[in-house]
Amino acid sequence: MTWIAIGSISDIPRRGARCVDTPEGKIAVFRTADDQVYAIDDHCPHKGGPLSQGIVHGVAVTCPLHNWVISLETGKALGADEGTVRTIPVKVDGERLFLALEALASRAA
């Protein structure tokens, strides 16, 4: 798997997110309270809200537009809501963060 460097874990506050612009769209990279890192497409499956601006709790994010809750692990909407966003593999090497290039390219194919 080919990995692309996207920055440092310290660039993302605990229970926060940052966006990475890619040729295939924006990717939201999240850091949980216990320093787990996840990456998903930065749009809610409901109305396209910016998930990177949502509230991170546990391993989920709540969309800021209509309060849909999305699993950071699976990309699936939780509860009664239905829909999914793409997850992107993330690697943490010391302080450095990497996204899987193949996962980004597969969306364009």
C-alpha positions as CSV (number, residue, x, y, z in Angstrom):
1,M,0.0,0.0,0.0
2,T,1.3,3.5,-0.8
3,W,0.9,6.1,1.9
4,I,0.9,9.9,1.5
5,A,2.0,12.1,4.4
6,I,-0.6,14.6,5.5
7,G,0.9,16.1,8.6
8,S,1.3,15.5,12.3
9,I,-1.1,14.1,14.9
10,S,-0.5,17.4,16.8
11,D,-2.1,19.3,13.9
12,I,-5.4,17.8,15.0
13,P,-6.8,18.6,18.5
14,R,-8.2,15.8,20.6
15,R,-11.9,15.3,19.8
16,G,-11.3,17.4,16.7
17,A,-10.7,17.2,13.0
18,R,-8.9,18.7,10.0
19,C,-9.6,18.5,6.3
20,V,-7.2,17.3,3.6
21,D,-8.0,18.4,0.0
22,T,-7.4,15.6,-2.5
23,P,-8.1,15.3,-6.2
24,E,-11.1,13.1,-5.2
25,G,-12.5,15.6,-2.7
26,K,-12.1,16.6,0.9
27,I,-11.1,14.0,3.5
28,A,-11.9,14.6,7.2
29,V,-9.2,13.3,9.5
30,F,-10.4,12.9,13.1
31,R,-8.5,12.4,16.4
32,T,-10.4,10.9,19.3
33,A,-10.0,11.7,23.0
34,D,-7.7,8.7,23.3
35,D,-5.6,9.6,20.2
36,Q,-7.1,7.2,17.7
37,V,-7.1,8.6,14.2
38,Y,-9.7,8.0,11.5
39,A,-10.3,9.4,8.0
40,I,-13.6,9.6,6.2
41,D,-15.1,11.6,3.3
42,D,-16.0,15.1,4.6
43,H,-19.6,14.9,3.7
44,C,-22.6,13.6,5.6
45,P,-24.6,11.0,3.6
46,H,-27.8,12.8,4.5
47,K,-27.4,16.3,3.0
48,G,-23.7,16.6,2.5
49,G,-22.9,18.5,5.7
50,P,-19.2,19.0,6.6
51,L,-18.4,16.2,9.0
52,S,-15.1,17.8,9.9
53,Q,-17.1,20.6,11.6
54,G,-19.1,18.1,13.7
55,I,-18.7,17.0,17.3
56,V,-16.5,14.0,17.9
57,H,-17.6,11.7,20.7
58,G,-16.2,8.2,21.3
59,V,-15.5,6.8,17.8
60,A,-18.3,8.8,16.1
61,V,-19.0,12.3,14.8
62,T,-22.3,14.2,14.8
63,C,-23.0,16.1,11.7
64,P,-23.4,19.9,12.4
65,L,-26.4,20.2,10.0
66,H,-29.0,17.7,11.1
67,N,-27.3,15.8,14.0
68,W,-26.8,12.5,12.1
69,V,-24.2,10.4,13.9
70,I,-21.6,8.7,11.7
71,S,-19.2,5.9,12.9
72,L,-15.6,6.9,12.3
73,E,-14.7,3.2,12.2
74,T,-17.2,2.1,9.5
75,G,-18.5,5.3,7.9
76,K,-22.0,4.1,8.6
77,A,-24.8,6.2,10.0
78,L,-25.8,5.1,13.4
79,G,-29.3,4.7,15.0
80,A,-32.3,4.9,12.8
81,D,-30.5,6.8,10.0
82,E,-29.2,5.1,7.0
83,G,-26.2,5.9,4.8
84,T,-22.5,5.5,4.5
85,V,-19.4,7.5,3.8
86,R,-16.1,6.1,2.6
87,T,-13.4,5.4,5.2
88,I,-9.8,5.9,4.3
89,P,-7.0,3.9,6.0
90,V,-4.8,6.0,8.2
91,K,-1.3,5.2,9.5
92,V,0.4,6.9,12.5
93,D,4.2,6.7,12.5
94,G,5.4,8.5,15.6
95,E,3.9,11.9,15.2
96,R,3.4,11.7,11.4
97,L,0.1,10.9,9.8
98,F,-0.4,9.1,6.4
99,L,-3.4,8.3,4.2
100,A,-3.6,5.2,1.9
101,L,-3.2,6.5,-1.6
102,E,-4.9,3.4,-3.1
103,A,-8.1,4.1,-1.2
104,L,-8.2,7.7,-2.5
105,A,-7.6,6.6,-6.1
106,S,-10.2,3.8,-5.9
107,R,-12.9,6.5,-5.7
108,A,-11.9,8.0,-8.9
109,A,-11.9,4.7,-10.8
